[in-house]
Amino acid sequence: MSYLTSISVTQSISIENGVTQLQKSQEILERRMAEVEGFTRQLAVNQELNVLMNESENETNVYGIWKTMRNVLTFGQTNDFLQNYYIYLANYNLILTPGSTYRPEHYYSNFNYKGLSLQDWRKEVLETTHRSEIKPLSDFVSRGMQTSVITYMQSLPLDSFNDSSPAVAVVIIDEKNISSLLSGLTERYGGWVHISDAKGNTIVLQGSDEQKMVKMLDDPAFDKNKVSQFYKDDLVVTTRSDSNGWVYQTGIPQDILMENANKIKRISIQITGGTLIIGLIAGLVLAYRNSAPINRMLSVMKEQFGKEEASERNEFDFLSGNIADMITKNKLLESELNRQLPLVRDAFLKRLIAGEFKTRDEIISAAKQADISMNQDTGYVGIVQINGYAGMDSVEILNELSASRLLLKQTLADLGVDVLMTDMGSDKVVTLFFSREEGADKEQEAANITQTMEELAQNVFNEYRITILAGFGDLFTEVTEVSLSYDQAKQALEYAVYMNKKGIIWSSEAQIENTTYYYPLDSEQRLISTIRAGELEEAERIVRAIIAQNMEQRELSIEMKHQLVGEMKGTFLKLLDQKAFTEYSEIESVKRRVIDIGSSESLETIQNEFFDIMEELCGLIANKKKDIHIQIIKQIKDYTAKNYSDTELTLYRVAEQVERPEKYISQLFKEVTGVNFSDHLIKVRMDQAIILLKENGLTVDEIAVRVGYNSSHSFRRAFKRLMGVSPSTYRQSVDE
């Protein structure tokens, strides 16, 4: 099978590749031939050539001939099919070529068709009207060199309908130029290529001979209209041109075609043989493994129930007796499980509404284990909430809620409806109503459920003063969709709480308000930018504006509210993934806080949680800025202390050193130190000047140069402004 498949695949691939390659060669060849035809059409409209064609026989326009040769006969530079062509002017009896002019007999002596006399050549080519005619492949002698060519002929002007015309454009195309376009077919497969015109005359033949082609085409077993077929030892692929009727054929040798298939055959035999051997070994191993568990079970049971008992009885009696004992104990266990059945049912319902089951069969199987009959696959999920206990979680409240849930479930059961119930949280009960019969009316069932819930609400209020609120999802049509209906019921209930509704709310009612939330992209970008800049007040203003817009200007549906909160959480998570925050160890806990924000909470609560997170993030940014600023100021002071003697030391030089803008450095230095950089530089220089003045080794002028002043006058003025006295006076006071 592998071999046959490989043959089929190889054959189809080869056919596809052959057709593709052949079509590409056909396309290129036809494009080149179209360029040749376009060349003759350009000649037909050439003004100089038309002048020559219309001149009388007794006139000789030498300049016109020269100008025509210069302007017209240069087309072969862009198409190798136009390397050898000429124009015959009948009135001059002259042949123009891309470099010379000939009389016909002189041209014939250098360039002629083998077996075609001068008279026949003149008659067939020069003196006959041609309309885009192609002379089939012919032997041709060019200056003593033998080759094969096809000839394209066109009379000029194009509307020449007589037996003769004023001029004839002849393009001689060497077979080698055409063969070069088909080399991909012959070189790749080592086959042959044959191109013939609509009459069956050979245009190009490569890799075979004319006799074989004629024999193949005349053979009745060969279908000329088939795209691909096997003929003798070759796969022959045939295409036909729609424009000129030429037939393109290529032959791929069968031994080359089957080379890959034979490799696959050998590999398949090796793999099959190896697989059989491995299969036999695997069979022996599996046979041992299948018997080994029984022997191990026997040995284990002997260990458990005593070897003495096993020795007194044969293996069969030993196993059967102990297995019967285990069955008895299993029945006892089953009775205990029945006693625990309510817990099993509750666990099943919780898994069902949570969507933990993957298939209907899995649900039906689990329902049987929980002794729950599921005759129908359709129904509704509802959530009943006990009002008045929101946010209360003391022990007394939880006990009271537990009692309220029991009373609620008992009252619903007393109404005689077929409903499954399970607790969800401290103040909610999930109800599962299945359709009574297949194909029941959807609206009628919803009305029945609404009536039942209204009776429930009335009864529990009258008897126990318990008020309830209920949300119901849409009809589920498969038991696997119960979790979806549950989610819808949860959204409906949340919508009722959010909108301060009362009674029973259906999912369809909760979806009425679907106003799109307000959270434009520019607000998100500004929020990210302000937090990254550590601007807490501006960030809080942006969030406050977004929340206010959605609370005061829009009445969002629950779904839209969830989407808004999700979008804002996504903004913060994107922000925390940026490089500015990933270096902080606290960032993972902040991420967790963002993720834990509940979309069901009120927008005010969510806003406050976002404020707390922004405060922490801006605090991190502020601390980082402070550390960076301190480091920059230290760099500035160190650089100044080292280079204070440089008279060219300026704020610009310092800014270059710390790689910050000059204006930024000036503002930062003033903000952190309380003084301008220029004043700091003067202070450093004066401190050094004081040290030098105390040493008495240098003059005031020399000290001025040492501390970075170009003139002693500037130094004296700066020293007096800072110290209150001149340098000389200061030195005298020190000496005294």
Secondary structure as GFF3:
##gff-version 3
##sequence-region A 1 736
A	DSSP	alpha_helix	2	44	.	.	.	ID=ss1
A	DSSP	alpha_helix	47	54	.	.	.	ID=ss2
A	DSSP	alpha_helix	62	72	.	.	.	ID=ss3
A	DSSP	three_ten_helix	75	77	.	.	.	ID=ss4
A	DSSP	three_ten_helix	80	82	.	.	.	ID=ss5
A	DSSP	beta_strand	85	89	.	.	.	ID=ss6
A	DSSP	beta_strand	94	96	.	.	.	ID=ss7
A	DSSP	beta_strand	101	102	.	.	.	ID=ss8
A	DSSP	alpha_helix	104	110	.	.	.	ID=ss9
A	DSSP	beta_strand	111	113	.	.	.	ID=ss10
A	DSSP	alpha_helix	118	121	.	.	.	ID=ss11
A	DSSP	pi_helix	122	126	.	.	.	ID=ss12
A	DSSP	beta_strand	133	142	.	.	.	ID=ss13
A	DSSP	beta_strand	145	156	.	.	.	ID=ss14
A	DSSP	beta_strand	167	174	.	.	.	ID=ss15
A	DSSP	alpha_helix	175	181	.	.	.	ID=ss16
A	DSSP	alpha_helix	183	189	.	.	.	ID=ss17
A	DSSP	beta_strand	192	196	.	.	.	ID=ss18
A	DSSP	beta_strand	202	206	.	.	.	ID=ss19
A	DSSP	alpha_helix	210	218	.	.	.	ID=ss20
A	DSSP	beta_strand	228	231	.	.	.	ID=ss21
A	DSSP	beta_strand	234	240	.	.	.	ID=ss22
A	DSSP	beta_strand	247	253	.	.	.	ID=ss23
A	DSSP	alpha_helix	254	257	.	.	.	ID=ss24
A	DSSP	alpha_helix	259	305	.	.	.	ID=ss25
A	DSSP	alpha_helix	307	312	.	.	.	ID=ss26
A	DSSP	alpha_helix	315	339	.	.	.	ID=ss27
A	DSSP	alpha_helix	341	354	.	.	.	ID=ss28
A	DSSP	alpha_helix	360	369	.	.	.	ID=ss29
A	DSSP	beta_strand	379	386	.	.	.	ID=ss30
A	DSSP	alpha_helix	395	414	.	.	.	ID=ss31
A	DSSP	beta_strand	419	423	.	.	.	ID=ss32
A	DSSP	beta_strand	428	434	.	.	.	ID=ss33
A	DSSP	alpha_helix	442	464	.	.	.	ID=ss34
A	DSSP	beta_strand	468	472	.	.	.	ID=ss35
A	DSSP	three_ten_helix	479	481	.	.	.	ID=ss36
A	DSSP	alpha_helix	482	498	.	.	.	ID=ss37
A	DSSP	beta_strand	504	506	.	.	.	ID=ss38
A	DSSP	alpha_helix	507	510	.	.	.	ID=ss39
A	DSSP	alpha_helix	521	532	.	.	.	ID=ss40
A	DSSP	alpha_helix	536	552	.	.	.	ID=ss41
A	DSSP	alpha_helix	558	576	.	.	.	ID=ss42
A	DSSP	alpha_helix	579	582	.	.	.	ID=ss43
A	DSSP	alpha_helix	587	595	.	.	.	ID=ss44
A	DSSP	alpha_helix	603	643	.	.	.	ID=ss45
A	DSSP	alpha_helix	651	658	.	.	.	ID=ss46
A	DSSP	alpha_helix	662	673	.	.	.	ID=ss47
A	DSSP	alpha_helix	677	695	.	.	.	ID=ss48
A	DSSP	alpha_helix	700	706	.	.	.	ID=ss49
A	DSSP	alpha_helix	712	723	.	.	.	ID=ss50
A	DSSP	alpha_helix	727	735	.	.	.	ID=ss51
###
